[in-house]
Amino acid sequence: MHLDPHVAIAAVSTLGAAWLMIKAGLSKNALEHRQRRRVCPSCGREIRARVCTTCAS
């Protein structure tokens, strides 16, 4: 199987443009990194599921 050079160039240029747009958005504070830890506002415990299992039951 042979990879067409035009497809490879299109893929690399698209990924490069996306990477540059993400870097520009992060540097201008238009984008934010995701926060990994969510805290329940009611009980203060970490939420690991879709809802707080302590408060929902």
N, CA, C and O atoms as a CHARMM CRD file, in Angstrom:
* protein
*
  228
    1    1 MET  N      0.84500  -1.16500   0.00000 PROA 1      0.00000
    2    1 MET  CA     0.00000   0.00000   0.00000 PROA 1      0.00000
    3    1 MET  C      0.89700   1.23800   0.00000 PROA 1      0.00000
    4    1 MET  O      1.88400   1.30200   0.73300 PROA 1      0.00000
    5    2 HSD  N      0.54600   2.20500  -0.82100 PROA 2      0.00000
    6    2 HSD  CA     1.36900   3.39100  -1.00600 PROA 2      0.00000
    7    2 HSD  C      0.60300   4.62800  -0.56400 PROA 2      0.00000
    8    2 HSD  O     -0.57200   4.78500  -0.89500 PROA 2      0.00000
    9    3 LEU  N      1.26600   5.50800   0.18500 PROA 3      0.00000
   10    3 LEU  CA     0.65000   6.74200   0.65500 PROA 3      0.00000
   11    3 LEU  C      0.88200   7.84200  -0.37400 PROA 3      0.00000
   12    3 LEU  O      2.01800   8.10900  -0.76500 PROA 3      0.00000
   13    4 ASP  N     -0.19100   8.47100  -0.80300 PROA 4      0.00000
   14    4 ASP  CA    -0.10400   9.54900  -1.77900 PROA 4      0.00000
   15    4 ASP  C      0.54100  10.77100  -1.12300 PROA 4      0.00000
   16    4 ASP  O      0.13900  11.14500  -0.02200 PROA 4      0.00000
   17    5 PRO  N      1.52100  11.40000  -1.75800 PROA 5      0.00000
   18    5 PRO  CA     2.19200  12.55000  -1.14900 PROA 5      0.00000
   19    5 PRO  C      1.26200  13.73800  -0.92000 PROA 5      0.00000
   20    5 PRO  O      1.46200  14.50300   0.02300 PROA 5      0.00000
   21    6 HSD  N      0.25900  13.90100  -1.76100 PROA 6      0.00000
   22    6 HSD  CA    -0.67500  15.01700  -1.58600 PROA 6      0.00000
   23    6 HSD  C     -1.51200  14.83500  -0.31500 PROA 6      0.00000
   24    6 HSD  O     -1.78900  15.79900   0.40000 PROA 6      0.00000
   25    7 VAL  N     -1.90200  13.61500  -0.04900 PROA 7      0.00000
   26    7 VAL  CA    -2.67300  13.33600   1.15700 PROA 7      0.00000
   27    7 VAL  C     -1.80000  13.54600   2.39100 PROA 7      0.00000
   28    7 VAL  O     -2.26000  14.08800   3.39600 PROA 7      0.00000
   29    8 ALA  N     -0.56400  13.12400   2.31700 PROA 8      0.00000
   30    8 ALA  CA     0.35200  13.29000   3.45100 PROA 8      0.00000
   31    8 ALA  C      0.61200  14.77200   3.72000 PROA 8      0.00000
   32    8 ALA  O      0.62300  15.19400   4.87700 PROA 8      0.00000
   33    9 ILE  N      0.81800  15.55700   2.68200 PROA 9      0.00000
   34    9 ILE  CA     1.05500  16.99500   2.85800 PROA 9      0.00000
   35    9 ILE  C     -0.18100  17.67400   3.41300 PROA 9      0.00000
   36    9 ILE  O     -0.06600  18.54200   4.27800 PROA 9      0.00000
   37   10 ALA  N     -1.36800  17.30000   2.93500 PROA 10     0.00000
   38   10 ALA  CA    -2.61100  17.88400   3.43700 PROA 10     0.00000
   39   10 ALA  C     -2.81600  17.54400   4.91100 PROA 10     0.00000
   40   10 ALA  O     -3.23300  18.39800   5.69300 PROA 10     0.00000
   41   11 ALA  N     -2.52900  16.31300   5.28900 PROA 11     0.00000
   42   11 ALA  CA    -2.70000  15.90600   6.69100 PROA 11     0.00000
   43   11 ALA  C     -1.72100  16.63900   7.60300 PROA 11     0.00000
   44   11 ALA  O     -2.11000  17.12000   8.66700 PROA 11     0.00000
   45   12 VAL  N     -0.48300  16.72700   7.20400 PROA 12     0.00000
   46   12 VAL  CA     0.53400  17.39600   8.02300 PROA 12     0.00000
   47   12 VAL  C      0.23900  18.88200   8.13900 PROA 12     0.00000
   48   12 VAL  O      0.37300  19.45100   9.22200 PROA 12     0.00000
   49   13 SER  N     -0.16000  19.52200   7.04500 PROA 13     0.00000
   50   13 SER  CA    -0.44300  20.95600   7.10800 PROA 13     0.00000
   51   13 SER  C     -1.69200  21.23900   7.93900 PROA 13     0.00000
   52   13 SER  O     -1.74600  22.25100   8.63900 PROA 13     0.00000
   53   14 THR  N     -2.69200  20.36800   7.87400 PROA 14     0.00000
   54   14 THR  CA    -3.89500  20.54600   8.68200 PROA 14     0.00000
   55   14 THR  C     -3.58000  20.39400  10.16900 PROA 14     0.00000
   56   14 THR  O     -4.03500  21.19400  10.98700 PROA 14     0.00000
   57   15 LEU  N     -2.80900  19.37700  10.51500 PROA 15     0.00000
   58   15 LEU  CA    -2.42100  19.18700  11.91400 PROA 15     0.00000
   59   15 LEU  C     -1.53500  20.32400  12.40900 PROA 15     0.00000
   60   15 LEU  O     -1.65000  20.74100  13.56200 PROA 15     0.00000
   61   16 GLY  N     -0.66200  20.82100  11.56100 PROA 16     0.00000
   62   16 GLY  CA     0.19200  21.94400  11.93700 PROA 16     0.00000
   63   16 GLY  C     -0.61300  23.21200  12.18400 PROA 16     0.00000
   64   16 GLY  O     -0.35200  23.94100  13.14100 PROA 16     0.00000
   65   17 ALA  N     -1.59800  23.47700  11.31700 PROA 17     0.00000
   66   17 ALA  CA    -2.44500  24.65700  11.50000 PROA 17     0.00000
   67   17 ALA  C     -3.27600  24.54500  12.77700 PROA 17     0.00000
   68   17 ALA  O     -3.44400  25.52900  13.49700 PROA 17     0.00000
   69   18 ALA  N     -3.79100  23.36400  13.05800 PROA 18     0.00000
   70   18 ALA  CA    -4.57400  23.15800  14.28100 PROA 18     0.00000
   71   18 ALA  C     -3.71000  23.35100  15.51700 PROA 18     0.00000
   72   18 ALA  O     -4.14900  23.95900  16.49300 PROA 18     0.00000
   73   19 TRP  N     -2.48900  22.84100  15.48300 PROA 19     0.00000
   74   19 TRP  CA    -1.58200  22.99900  16.61800 PROA 19     0.00000
   75   19 TRP  C     -1.25900  24.47400  16.84800 PROA 19     0.00000
   76   19 TRP  O     -1.24500  24.93200  17.99000 PROA 19     0.00000
   77   20 LEU  N     -0.99700  25.22500  15.76600 PROA 20     0.00000
   78   20 LEU  CA    -0.70000  26.65100  15.90200 PROA 20     0.00000
   79   20 LEU  C     -1.89700  27.43100  16.43000 PROA 20     0.00000
   80   20 LEU  O     -1.72700  28.36000  17.21900 PROA 20     0.00000
   81   21 MET  N     -3.10000  27.06700  16.00700 PROA 21     0.00000
   82   21 MET  CA    -4.30000  27.74800  16.49700 PROA 21     0.00000
   83   21 MET  C     -4.51900  27.47300  17.98300 PROA 21     0.00000
   84   21 MET  O     -4.92300  28.37200  18.72000 PROA 21     0.00000
   85   22 ILE  N     -4.26400  26.26500  18.42500 PROA 22     0.00000
   86   22 ILE  CA    -4.40300  25.93400  19.84900 PROA 22     0.00000
   87   22 ILE  C     -3.36700  26.69400  20.66300 PROA 22     0.00000
   88   22 ILE  O     -3.69500  27.24400  21.71400 PROA 22     0.00000
   89   23 LYS  N     -2.11900  26.73500  20.19700 PROA 23     0.00000
   90   23 LYS  CA    -1.07400  27.47000  20.91300 PROA 23     0.00000
   91   23 LYS  C     -1.40700  28.95600  20.98900 PROA 23     0.00000
   92   23 LYS  O     -1.19500  29.57900  22.02900 PROA 23     0.00000
   93   24 ALA  N     -1.92600  29.53600  19.90600 PROA 24     0.00000
   94   24 ALA  CA    -2.27800  30.95800  19.90400 PROA 24     0.00000
   95   24 ALA  C     -3.43900  31.22200  20.85500 PROA 24     0.00000
   96   24 ALA  O     -3.43500  32.22600  21.56700 PROA 24     0.00000
   97   25 GLY  N     -4.42300  30.34400  20.87600 PROA 25     0.00000
   98   25 GLY  CA    -5.55400  30.50600  21.77300 PROA 25     0.00000
   99   25 GLY  C     -5.16000  30.40600  23.23000 PROA 25     0.00000
  100   25 GLY  O     -5.68700  31.13900  24.06800 PROA 25     0.00000
  101   26 LEU  N     -4.23900  29.50800  23.54500 PROA 26     0.00000
  102   26 LEU  CA    -3.76800  29.38400  24.92200 PROA 26     0.00000
  103   26 LEU  C     -2.93900  30.58800  25.34200 PROA 26     0.00000
  104   26 LEU  O     -3.01800  31.02400  26.49100 PROA 26     0.00000
  105   27 SER  N     -2.15100  31.12400  24.43200 PROA 27     0.00000
  106   27 SER  CA    -1.31300  32.26600  24.79500 PROA 27     0.00000
  107   27 SER  C     -2.12500  33.54400  24.95100 PROA 27     0.00000
  108   27 SER  O     -1.73800  34.42900  25.71300 PROA 27     0.00000
  109   28 LYS  N     -3.25100  33.65600  24.23700 PROA 28     0.00000
  110   28 LYS  CA    -4.11300  34.84100  24.35400 PROA 28     0.00000
  111   28 LYS  C     -5.17900  34.67000  25.43400 PROA 28     0.00000
  112   28 LYS  O     -6.02800  35.54400  25.60900 PROA 28     0.00000
  113   29 ASN  N     -5.14300  33.56300  26.15200 PROA 29     0.00000
  114   29 ASN  CA    -6.12200  33.21700  27.18400 PROA 29     0.00000
  115   29 ASN  C     -7.53500  33.11900  26.63100 PROA 29     0.00000
  116   29 ASN  O     -8.50200  33.29800  27.37100 PROA 29     0.00000
  117   30 ALA  N     -7.66600  32.84000  25.35400 PROA 30     0.00000
  118   30 ALA  CA    -8.97300  32.57700  24.76900 PROA 30     0.00000
  119   30 ALA  C     -9.38300  31.13100  25.03800 PROA 30     0.00000
  120   30 ALA  O    -10.57000  30.80500  25.04900 PROA 30     0.00000
  121   31 LEU  N     -8.40300  30.28100  25.25300 PROA 31     0.00000
  122   31 LEU  CA    -8.64200  28.88100  25.60600 PROA 31     0.00000
  123   31 LEU  C     -8.03200  28.62200  26.97300 PROA 31     0.00000
  124   31 LEU  O     -7.07900  29.28900  27.37700 PROA 31     0.00000
  125   32 GLU  N     -8.58800  27.65000  27.67800 PROA 32     0.00000
  126   32 GLU  CA    -8.06000  27.26400  28.98100 PROA 32     0.00000
  127   32 GLU  C     -7.83200  25.76700  29.00700 PROA 32     0.00000
  128   32 GLU  O     -8.52900  25.00800  28.33300 PROA 32     0.00000
  129   33 HSD  N     -6.85300  25.35000  29.78800 PROA 33     0.00000
  130   33 HSD  CA    -6.64700  23.92200  30.00300 PROA 33     0.00000
  131   33 HSD  C     -7.80900  23.39400  30.84000 PROA 33     0.00000
  132   33 HSD  O     -8.34800  24.10400  31.68900 PROA 33     0.00000
  133   34 ARG  N     -8.17800  22.17600  30.59800 PROA 34     0.00000
  134   34 ARG  CA    -9.25200  21.58000  31.38700 PROA 34     0.00000
  135   34 ARG  C     -8.80500  21.34400  32.81100 PROA 34     0.00000
  136   34 ARG  O     -7.66600  20.95500  33.06800 PROA 34     0.00000
  137   35 GLN  N     -9.72000  21.58300  33.73300 PROA 35     0.00000
  138   35 GLN  CA    -9.42400  21.26600  35.12200 PROA 35     0.00000
  139   35 GLN  C     -9.73500  19.79700  35.33900 PROA 35     0.00000
  140   35 GLN  O    -10.80800  19.32600  34.96300 PROA 35     0.00000
  141   36 ARG  N     -8.83200  19.09000  35.92500 PROA 36     0.00000
  142   36 ARG  CA    -8.99400  17.65800  36.10400 PROA 36     0.00000
  143   36 ARG  C     -9.86300  17.32400  37.31100 PROA 36     0.00000
  144   36 ARG  O    -10.51800  16.28100  37.31900 PROA 36     0.00000
  145   37 ARG  N     -9.88600  18.16300  38.30700 PROA 37     0.00000
  146   37 ARG  CA   -10.57300  17.84800  39.55400 PROA 37     0.00000
  147   37 ARG  C    -11.81400  18.71600  39.69000 PROA 37     0.00000
  148   37 ARG  O    -11.72300  19.94200  39.62400 PROA 37     0.00000
  149   38 ARG  N    -12.97600  18.09100  39.88000 PROA 38     0.00000
  150   38 ARG  CA   -14.21200  18.82900  40.11100 PROA 38     0.00000
  151   38 ARG  C    -14.64300  18.61900  41.55100 PROA 38     0.00000
  152   38 ARG  O    -14.54700  17.51000  42.07800 PROA 38     0.00000
  153   39 VAL  N    -15.12000  19.68200  42.19000 PROA 39     0.00000
  154   39 VAL  CA   -15.52100  19.62500  43.58800 PROA 39     0.00000
  155   39 VAL  C    -17.00800  19.93800  43.67000 PROA 39     0.00000
  156   39 VAL  O    -17.49100  20.86000  43.01400 PROA 39     0.00000
  157   40 CYS  N    -17.72800  19.17100  44.47600 PROA 40     0.00000
  158   40 CYS  CA   -19.15700  19.38700  44.68600 PROA 40     0.00000
  159   40 CYS  C    -19.35300  20.67400  45.49300 PROA 40     0.00000
  160   40 CYS  O    -18.71800  20.83900  46.53400 PROA 40     0.00000
  161   41 PRO  N    -20.21500  21.58500  45.04000 PROA 41     0.00000
  162   41 PRO  CA   -20.42100  22.82600  45.79000 PROA 41     0.00000
  163   41 PRO  C    -21.17600  22.61300  47.10100 PROA 41     0.00000
  164   41 PRO  O    -21.08100  23.44500  48.00300 PROA 41     0.00000
  165   42 SER  N    -21.92500  21.51200  47.22400 PROA 42     0.00000
  166   42 SER  CA   -22.69600  21.27000  48.44800 PROA 42     0.00000
  167   42 SER  C    -21.86200  20.66300  49.56800 PROA 42     0.00000
  168   42 SER  O    -21.84400  21.17100  50.68900 PROA 42     0.00000
  169   43 CYS  N    -21.16500  19.55900  49.24700 PROA 43     0.00000
  170   43 CYS  CA   -20.44500  18.85200  50.30700 PROA 43     0.00000
  171   43 CYS  C    -18.93500  19.05400  50.25200 PROA 43     0.00000
  172   43 CYS  O    -18.24400  18.73800  51.22000 PROA 43     0.00000
  173   44 GLY  N    -18.40900  19.56700  49.15200 PROA 44     0.00000
  174   44 GLY  CA   -16.97900  19.82600  49.05300 PROA 44     0.00000
  175   44 GLY  C    -16.13900  18.62600  48.67200 PROA 44     0.00000
  176   44 GLY  O    -14.91100  18.71800  48.64900 PROA 44     0.00000
  177   45 ARG  N    -16.76700  17.50400  48.37300 PROA 45     0.00000
  178   45 ARG  CA   -16.01800  16.31000  47.98100 PROA 45     0.00000
  179   45 ARG  C    -15.75600  16.32100  46.48000 PROA 45     0.00000
  180   45 ARG  O    -16.42200  17.02200  45.71800 PROA 45     0.00000
  181   46 GLU  N    -14.77100  15.52700  46.07700 PROA 46     0.00000
  182   46 GLU  CA   -14.42100  15.44500  44.66400 PROA 46     0.00000
  183   46 GLU  C    -15.50700  14.67900  43.90000 PROA 46     0.00000
  184   46 GLU  O    -15.98000  13.63700  44.35500 PROA 46     0.00000
  185   47 ILE  N    -15.89000  15.20200  42.75100 PROA 47     0.00000
  186   47 ILE  CA   -16.88700  14.55300  41.90300 PROA 47     0.00000
  187   47 ILE  C    -16.13700  13.71500  40.87300 PROA 47     0.00000
  188   47 ILE  O    -15.34900  14.24100  40.08800 PROA 47     0.00000
  189   48 ARG  N    -16.38500  12.41700  40.88300 PROA 48     0.00000
  190   48 ARG  CA   -15.72600  11.53400  39.91900 PROA 48     0.00000
  191   48 ARG  C    -16.69700  11.03400  38.85900 PROA 48     0.00000
  192   48 ARG  O    -16.27400  10.60800  37.78500 PROA 48     0.00000
  193   49 ALA  N    -17.98200  11.08100  39.14500 PROA 49     0.00000
  194   49 ALA  CA   -18.99000  10.65100  38.18200 PROA 49     0.00000
  195   49 ALA  C    -19.63300  11.88900  37.56700 PROA 49     0.00000
  196   49 ALA  O    -19.12600  13.00200  37.70800 PROA 49     0.00000
  197   50 ARG  N    -20.74600  11.68300  36.89000 PROA 50     0.00000
  198   50 ARG  CA   -21.46100  12.80700  36.27500 PROA 50     0.00000
  199   50 ARG  C    -22.04900  13.73600  37.33100 PROA 50     0.00000
  200   50 ARG  O    -22.08100  14.95300  37.14600 PROA 50     0.00000
  201   51 VAL  N    -22.50800  13.17100  38.42500 PROA 51     0.00000
  202   51 VAL  CA   -23.05900  13.93800  39.55200 PROA 51     0.00000
  203   51 VAL  C    -22.38000  13.46100  40.83200 PROA 51     0.00000
  204   51 VAL  O    -21.73600  12.41200  40.85500 PROA 51     0.00000
  205   52 CYS  N    -22.53100  14.23700  41.88200 PROA 52     0.00000
  206   52 CYS  CA   -21.96700  13.84600  43.17700 PROA 52     0.00000
  207   52 CYS  C    -22.78700  12.69300  43.73300 PROA 52     0.00000
  208   52 CYS  O    -23.99200  12.82700  43.94100 PROA 52     0.00000
  209   53 THR  N    -22.14200  11.57400  43.97000 PROA 53     0.00000
  210   53 THR  CA   -22.84900  10.39100  44.44100 PROA 53     0.00000
  211   53 THR  C    -23.29800  10.54500  45.90000 PROA 53     0.00000
  212   53 THR  O    -24.26900   9.91500  46.31700 PROA 53     0.00000
  213   54 THR  N    -22.60100  11.37400  46.67000 PROA 54     0.00000
  214   54 THR  CA   -22.97400  11.59000  48.07500 PROA 54     0.00000
  215   54 THR  C    -24.25400  12.39400  48.17200 PROA 54     0.00000
  216   54 THR  O    -25.15300  12.04700  48.93800 PROA 54     0.00000
  217   55 CYS  N    -24.34200  13.46100  47.40400 PROA 55     0.00000
  218   55 CYS  CA   -25.50300  14.35400  47.46800 PROA 55     0.00000
  219   55 CYS  C    -26.70000  13.81100  46.69400 PROA 55     0.00000
  220   55 CYS  O    -27.84200  14.14200  47.01400 PROA 55     0.00000
  221   56 ALA  N    -26.45800  12.98900  45.68900 PROA 56     0.00000
  222   56 ALA  CA   -27.54900  12.48600  44.84900 PROA 56     0.00000
  223   56 ALA  C    -28.31400  11.35800  45.53000 PROA 56     0.00000
  224   56 ALA  O    -29.46300  11.10200  45.17100 PROA 56     0.00000
  225   57 SER  N    -27.72200  10.69000  46.48600 PROA 57     0.00000
  226   57 SER  CA   -28.42300   9.56400  47.11800 PROA 57     0.00000
  227   57 SER  C    -29.15600   9.96500  48.35500 PROA 57     0.00000
  228   57 SER  O    -29.79200   9.12600  48.99500 PROA 57     0.00000
